[in-house]
Amino acid sequence: MFIEQTLKRNKALAEAAFRLHETGQLLPDSYVVDVDAFCSNAERILEEARKHNVKLYFMLKQLGRNPYLAEKLVKMGYDGAVTVDFKEAQTMMAHGIPIGNVGHLVQIPEAMIEKLVAYGPEVITVYSVDKVRSIQRAAKKFQKEQGILLRVYGDGDMIYSGQTAGFELSEAEKTAELIRRECPNVRVRGVTSFPCFLYDEEKKEIAPTGNLSTVLKAKELLEGLGFSDLIVNTPSATCVDSIGKIAAAGGNCGEPGHGLTGTTPLHAHQDQPEIPAVVYVSEVSHNFMGKAYCYGGGHYRRSHVKHALVGRTLADSRRLEVIPPSDESIDYHFGLSEECQAGETVVMAFRYQIFVTRSDVALVEGLSAGNPRIAGIYDSLGRKKG
C-alpha cells in the first residue's frame, strides 16, 4: 500500500531495512521505524495544531504502544497519550507518560479504576452511567475531580464491529444532568465519537463522517445546560491535512496515530507534509509449488498489502506480488508470486496495527544524517527486548 510513497519520499528507510536484515541485526517479522521521520512528522502536526488551537492526544497502539516514542512526543509538547485500552494505559503509566484520554474504545475494568484515577488522566471516555459512578467513588476517595468525555452516537452513525457503545444523542442531556447531580467529583469535560473523520476514496480526501455531526449536536446540548469550555474530541485520520478541517467544523481535539508515520490512506495516494516512516521486514523461508513464502507474524487484516521488494539490497531487489494469508488463518507466512532464494530479504509497506501482532519493533535513529543505528528493539506491546 505504501511501497511507492516510501521509495519516493523515504528511500533511505527501505535501504536501511535491507542492510539491517542482511547484516543480521534484524530478524524477520520486524517493523522498522524511522525515528527521525517520525519526530519530524509529529512536529509538523503539532505546529499545525497550534495554528488552529487544536489539542492533540497521541495514539501509539498502532506502533506497539512504544514508550520510547511516547517520551519524545511528550517532550515535544503533545498533551499526552490516548490509550486505546487499559493495557496500553498500564504501559504508559509504567513509564510515567501523561495520559490525555483513556477508555474511548475499551472501558476501564473495575479493578483498575482507582489506580487510574489516582494516576490522573486528563479525561476518561465513558459510555455507561455505571462506569461514571465507579469513577465517582474513586475520585471521592482521592478527594479530586476527574474529567470525563461522553461518547455519543446518533441514527446512522458509523460504529465498527467490536466497538459498539455510546450514549444515544437523545439521552445526552439527561445523562449529563444525572452526572452533575449525583457525581460531584466527576466533571463532564466534553464529547467524542469514533470515527469523526475518514479518508473518502471517491473524493480522494479526508472528510467528516455523520459521527461528527452527532458530536457537534451533543456539544450544543451540553452548552445549553451550562457546560462550558468543552473538549470536542474528533478522532481518526488526524494529520496536517485534517487539522484545519477539525477546527473549521467546530472540533478542538484530535488524536494523531497513523499521521505520525505518514501512513493514513491519504498518504498512500498523495504527497503530504508527513513522510512514510515505517516498513515491515521479513525473509524468504521456502518455496512451494512455484511460489515463495516469507515469515509472517505482522499481518493485519485491513493492511491492503499488495507488493514486496525482495533481494539482498534495495538496488538489486525485484517487486513481487504479496499473497496474504486468509483472514481465518494464522499468518505463519506471506506468499510471494514467484520462487525466491531462501534467506533473501523481504521489505513491505502496508497498513499496520502492531499491537495486534507478534512482531518486533526496531527503532532506527540517524537516517536523516546518513548514519542509521538501532536505538532499541521492542515487542509488539512496548516492552524492550535484550
LINZI-V965341 format. One record per pair of residues at least 6 apart in sequence whose C-alpha atoms are under 8 Angstrom apart, sorted by the first residue. I is the first residue (numbers start at 1). J is the second residue. If there is no record, write none. Layout:
I;J, I;J
This chain:
1;268, 1;303, 1;304, 1;305, 1;306, 1;307, 1;349, 1;350, 1;351, 2;263, 2;267, 2;268, 2;276, 2;349, 2;350, 2;351, 3;307, 3;308, 3;348, 3;349, 3;350, 5;267, 5;268, 5;271, 5;276, 6;13, 6;14, 6;275, 6;276, 6;277, 6;349, 7;14, 9;275, 9;276, 10;275, 10;276, 10;277, 12;367, 13;34, 13;277, 13;278, 13;279, 13;367, 14;279, 14;314, 14;347, 15;313, 15;314, 16;372, 17;32, 17;279, 17;281, 17;347, 18;281, 18;312, 18;313, 18;314, 18;345, 18;346, 18;347, 19;313, 20;26, 21;27, 21;28, 21;281, 21;345, 22;312, 22;345, 26;362, 27;281, 27;282, 28;281, 28;282, 28;283, 28;295, 28;296, 29;280, 29;281, 29;282, 29;295, 29;296, 29;297, 29;298, 29;359, 29;360, 30;280, 30;281, 30;282, 30;298, 30;359, 30;360, 30;361, 30;362, 31;278, 31;279, 31;280, 31;281, 31;359, 31;360, 31;361, 31;362, 32;278, 32;279, 32;280, 32;281, 32;361, 32;362, 32;363, 32;364, 33;277, 33;278, 33;279, 33;361, 33;362, 33;363, 33;364, 34;277, 34;278, 34;363, 34;364, 34;365, 34;367, 35;69, 35;277, 35;363, 35;364, 35;365, 35;366, 36;364, 36;365, 36;366, 36;367, 36;368, 37;261, 37;275, 37;276, 37;277, 37;368, 38;260, 38;261, 38;277, 39;72, 39;73, 39;260, 40;274, 41;259, 41;260, 41;261, 41;262, 41;273, 41;274, 41;275, 42;73, 42;259, 42;260, 43;76, 44;240, 44;273, 44;274, 45;239, 45;240, 45;259, 45;260, 46;56, 46;77, 46;78, 48;240, 48;243, 48;244, 49;55, 49;56, 49;240, 49;243, 49;244, 52;243, 52;244, 52;247, 53;247, 53;252, 54;243, 54;247, 54;251, 54;252, 54;253, 54;254, 55;79, 55;252, 55;253, 55;254, 56;78, 56;79, 56;80, 56;253, 56;254, 56;255, 56;256, 57;78, 57;79, 57;80, 57;81, 57;82, 57;100, 57;101, 57;253, 57;254, 57;255, 57;256, 58;73, 58;78, 58;79, 58;80, 58;81, 58;82, 58;255, 58;256, 58;257, 59;81, 59;82, 59;83, 59;84, 59;255, 59;256, 59;257, 60;66, 60;70, 60;81, 60;82, 60;83, 60;257, 61;83, 61;84, 61;88, 61;353, 61;354, 61;355, 62;257, 62;258, 62;352, 62;353, 62;354, 62;355, 63;353, 63;354, 63;355, 63;361, 63;380, 64;353, 64;354, 64;355, 64;361, 64;379, 64;380, 64;381, 64;382, 65;88, 65;91, 65;92, 65;355, 65;380, 65;381, 65;382, 66;378, 66;381, 66;382, 66;383, 67;91, 67;92, 67;95, 67;97, 67;382, 70;81, 70;97, 71;97, 74;80, 74;97, 74;98, 79;98, 79;100, 80;97, 80;98, 80;99, 80;100, 80;101, 81;92, 81;97, 81;98, 81;99, 81;100, 81;101, 82;99, 82;100, 82;101, 82;102, 82;255, 83;89, 83;99, 83;101, 83;102, 83;103, 84;102, 84;103, 84;104, 84;105, 84;106, 85;102, 85;103, 85;104, 85;105, 85;106, 85;107, 85;108, 86;102, 86;103, 86;106, 86;107, 86;108, 86;109, 88;381, 89;99, 89;102, 91;382, 92;98, 92;99, 93;99, 93;119, 98;121, 99;120, 99;121, 99;122, 100;121, 100;122, 100;123, 101;121, 101;122, 101;123, 101;124, 101;125, 102;108, 102;121, 102;123, 102;124, 102;125, 103;124, 103;125, 103;126, 104;124, 104;125, 104;126, 104;151, 105;163, 106;163, 107;125, 107;126, 110;134, 113;134, 113;135, 113;138, 114;135, 114;138, 114;139, 117;135, 117;138, 117;139, 117;146, 118;138, 118;139, 118;142, 120;146, 121;146, 122;146, 122;147, 123;146, 123;147, 123;148, 123;149, 123;189, 124;146, 124;147, 124;148, 124;149, 125;148, 125;149, 125;150, 125;151, 125;192, 126;132, 126;148, 126;149, 126;150, 126;151, 126;166, 127;150, 127;151, 127;152, 127;165, 127;166, 127;167, 128;166, 128;167, 129;175, 129;179, 132;179, 132;183, 132;186, 133;183, 135;146, 135;186, 136;146, 136;183, 136;184, 136;185, 136;186, 139;145, 139;146, 139;185, 139;186, 140;185, 143;185, 144;185, 145;185, 145;186, 145;187, 146;185, 146;186, 146;187, 147;186, 147;187, 147;188, 147;189, 148;186, 148;187, 148;188, 148;189, 148;190, 149;188, 149;189, 149;190, 149;191, 149;192, 149;231, 150;166, 150;167, 150;188, 150;190, 150;191, 150;192, 151;165, 151;166, 151;167, 151;191, 151;192, 151;193, 152;166, 152;167, 152;168, 152;169, 152;172, 152;191, 152;192, 152;193, 152;214, 152;215, 152;218, 153;166, 153;167, 153;168, 153;169, 153;193, 153;211, 153;214, 153;215, 154;168, 154;169, 154;211, 154;214, 156;210, 157;209, 157;210, 157;211, 157;214, 158;194, 158;195, 158;209, 158;210, 158;211, 159;194, 159;195, 169;214, 169;218, 172;218, 172;221, 172;222, 173;221, 173;222, 173;225, 176;188, 176;222, 179;186, 179;187, 179;188, 180;186, 180;187, 180;188, 188;227, 189;229, 189;230, 189;231, 190;219, 190;230, 190;231, 190;232, 190;233, 191;215, 191;218, 191;219, 191;230, 191;231, 191;232, 191;233, 192;215, 192;232, 192;233, 192;234, 192;235, 193;211, 193;212, 193;215, 193;233, 193;234, 193;235, 194;211, 194;234, 194;235, 194;236, 195;209, 195;211, 195;212, 195;234, 195;235, 195;236, 196;208, 196;209, 196;210, 196;211, 196;212, 196;234, 196;235, 196;236, 197;206, 197;207, 197;208, 197;209, 197;212, 197;234, 197;235, 197;236, 197;237, 197;238, 198;206, 198;207, 198;208, 198;209, 198;236, 198;237, 199;205, 199;206, 199;207, 199;237, 199;265, 199;266, 200;206, 200;207, 204;266, 204;269, 205;266, 206;237, 206;241, 206;242, 206;266, 212;234, 215;232, 216;232, 216;250, 216;251, 219;230, 219;232, 222;228, 231;251, 231;252, 231;253, 232;250, 232;251, 232;252, 232;253, 233;251, 233;252, 233;253, 233;254, 234;246, 234;251, 234;252, 234;253, 234;254, 234;255, 235;253, 235;254, 235;255, 235;256, 236;254, 236;255, 236;256, 236;257, 237;255, 237;256, 237;257, 237;258, 237;259, 237;264, 238;254, 238;255, 238;256, 238;257, 238;258, 238;259, 239;256, 239;259, 239;260, 240;259, 240;273, 240;274, 241;272, 243;254, 246;252, 246;253, 246;254, 258;264, 259;274, 260;274, 261;274, 261;275, 261;276, 261;277, 261;278, 262;272, 262;274, 262;275, 262;276, 262;277, 263;276, 263;277, 263;351, 264;351, 267;274, 267;275, 267;276, 278;349, 279;347, 279;348, 279;349, 279;350, 280;298, 280;347, 280;348, 280;349, 280;350, 281;345, 281;346, 281;347, 281;348, 282;294, 282;295, 282;296, 282;345, 282;346, 282;347, 283;294, 283;295, 283;342, 283;343, 283;344, 283;345, 283;346, 284;292, 284;293, 284;294, 284;295, 284;340, 284;341, 284;342, 284;343, 284;344, 284;345, 284;346, 285;292, 285;293, 285;294, 285;295, 285;342, 285;343, 286;292, 286;293, 286;294, 286;340, 286;341, 286;342, 287;293, 287;339, 287;340, 287;342, 288;339, 290;338, 290;339, 291;335, 291;336, 291;337, 291;338, 291;339, 291;340, 292;335, 292;336, 292;337, 292;338, 292;339, 292;340, 293;333, 293;334, 293;335, 293;336, 294;333, 294;334, 294;335, 294;336, 294;346, 295;332, 295;333, 295;334, 296;331, 296;332, 296;333, 296;334, 297;331, 297;332, 297;333, 297;357, 297;358, 297;359, 298;331, 298;352, 298;354, 298;357, 298;358, 298;359, 299;324, 299;331, 299;352, 299;357, 300;351, 300;352, 300;353, 300;356, 300;357, 301;327, 302;351, 302;352, 303;350, 303;351, 303;352, 304;350, 304;351, 305;322, 305;324, 305;348, 305;349, 305;350, 305;351, 306;321, 306;322, 306;323, 306;350, 307;319, 307;320, 307;321, 307;322, 307;348, 308;319, 308;320, 308;321, 308;322, 308;336, 308;346, 308;347, 308;348, 308;349, 309;317, 309;318, 309;319, 309;320, 309;346, 309;347, 309;348, 310;317, 310;318, 310;319, 310;320, 310;344, 310;345, 310;346, 310;347, 311;317, 311;318, 311;344, 311;345, 311;346, 312;344, 312;345, 313;345, 320;336, 320;337, 320;338, 321;336, 321;337, 322;334, 322;335, 322;336, 322;337, 323;334, 323;335, 323;336, 323;337, 324;331, 324;333, 324;334, 324;335, 325;331, 325;333, 325;334, 325;335, 354;380, 355;380, 355;381, 356;380, 357;380, 358;379, 358;380, 359;379, 359;380, 360;377, 360;378, 360;379, 360;380, 361;377, 361;378, 361;379, 361;380, 362;374, 362;375, 362;376, 362;377, 362;378, 363;374, 363;375, 363;376, 363;377, 364;372, 364;373, 364;374, 364;375, 364;376, 365;371, 365;372, 365;373, 365;374, 365;375, 366;372, 366;373, 367;373, 376;384, 376;385, 377;384, 377;385, 377;386, 378;384, 378;385, 379;385
